Amino acid sequence: MSSRDVRAISERDLLSEAIDALSGDPEISEMTAAELDRQSTTLQLIASENFTSEAVLAASGSVFTNKYAEGYPGRRYYGGNRIVDQVEDLARERARSLFGADHANVQPHAGASANLAAYMAVLEPGDTVLAMRLDQGGHLTHGSPVSITGKTYRFVAYGVTAAGPDGSGERIDMDQVADLARTERPKLIVAGTTAYSRIIDPLPFRQIADEVGAKFMFDAAHPAGLIAGGVHPSPVGVADIVTFTTHKTLRGPRGGAVLCGADLAKSIDSAVFPGLQGGPLEHVIAAKAVAFREAAQPAFREYAAGVVENAKALAAALSSAGFRLVSGGTENHQVLVDLRSFDADLTGQAAQELLDAAGITCNRNQIPGDPRSPFVTSGLRFGTAAATTAGMGTAEMAEIARLVGEVLRRPGDDSKRDEIRAEVRDLCSAFPPYPGWSKLRGDHLTSGS
Ligand SMILES: *Cc1c(COP(=O)(O)O)cnc(C)c1O
């Protein structure tokens, strides 16, 4: 038996014990089994989701959840931190080495807290920040008026270019970034998106930031795994600060992290704690360490390349099915679809619900210049990070595009929807995200729906 088998078995034992331990709480136990069933029998195409390894799940369900560790390794406010110091040091070291960064802070509870810490480290309230428009792909933490970021700082927004023929256009408008930087003199320029299917080159942002004397932050929440896997250019060493989430393409536990140079290390650390957070989630930090190690393996480079290859295949098949693709295609894990070319009356909201009922999980999304509200929208966003982890390839992507088209072509046809639901279940059964767990789930569930 190889050491790998031994490891896999002990992880499984840990997890089945954890699941057995839940049996004393029938409600949560049943919900956990039902959610595992949902994740295993429906298509997970939400671009910000993934399936973590069992090792990541085991670490995030570990005894480190019991430990208070306010402060940083070697400088804690409580006793008993000998082991968690080792955990957090290892997580920081693995993050630094994975991304080639001088400094890493692995404590942010989420991507939003990582961004807030970055702002706090380099800005005063009221300072001007240049970031991507929310309705063209930016994130809430890039200055939405409902976010603390938009209430605290003065955000000015750039967007994408107009749609052009043959998929030209709908790219970040770097001329506009440069013009706004010159007229608004921001203290910080932010690159990074939540709904954008193209590679973001950090270099032109750096040049503009240097020209106007701004700092440059790259929010790599979505492409962190593609950067770690070597299929996207790295902003580390180009941007002053790189923030990212650990749970999207990076495939780790739910959380955030910040990378920076030695010059900003102290400001970032004190912004995270005590600036924004109390005790760190050391169980999640242990799981982040596991994920950073996994992302440093050669297999992860293949994974990252597979994610992009699958997105390209999904995009091509959706395009053939009559959907217009925002920016004409994709270079990352996302495909943004403009539904109006397919059916002028079909909203993103209605499409999302129809697909959900057929077992295809994705999210509605505004498209650039969307005439509909963010709640209704004219677009859908798909992502291939989770499906690729489950082992699906380009043939499955073509199949998924066909199923999406069939559901949306017959909005009122319930029997067709049920037929597709069965096809989806069939497809998913060949790609279980947690293959060893079938015995652990659903034994006491009466219905298989
Ligand atoms: C997802 C995302 C975040 C926030 O991450 P949370 O963990 O949900 O707080 C921040 N920025 C961008 C660009 C994102 O896509």
The ligand as a Gaussian input file, in Angstrom:
#p B3LYP/6-31G(d) Opt

LIG

0 1
 C      -15.762000      36.640000      -4.664000
 C      -15.083000      37.951000      -4.751000
 C      -14.753000      38.683000      -3.598000
 C      -15.271000      38.366000      -2.227000
 O      -15.096000      37.145000      -1.705000
 P      -15.986000      36.652000      -0.449000
 O      -15.205000      35.520000       0.085000
 O      -17.324000      36.313000      -0.993000
 O      -16.062000      37.798000       0.517000
 C      -13.999000      39.839000      -3.745000
 N      -13.613000      40.262000      -4.957000
 C      -13.955000      39.622000      -6.087000
 C      -13.498000      40.159000      -7.399000
 C      -14.712000      38.457000      -6.025000
 O      -15.072000      37.837000      -7.156000

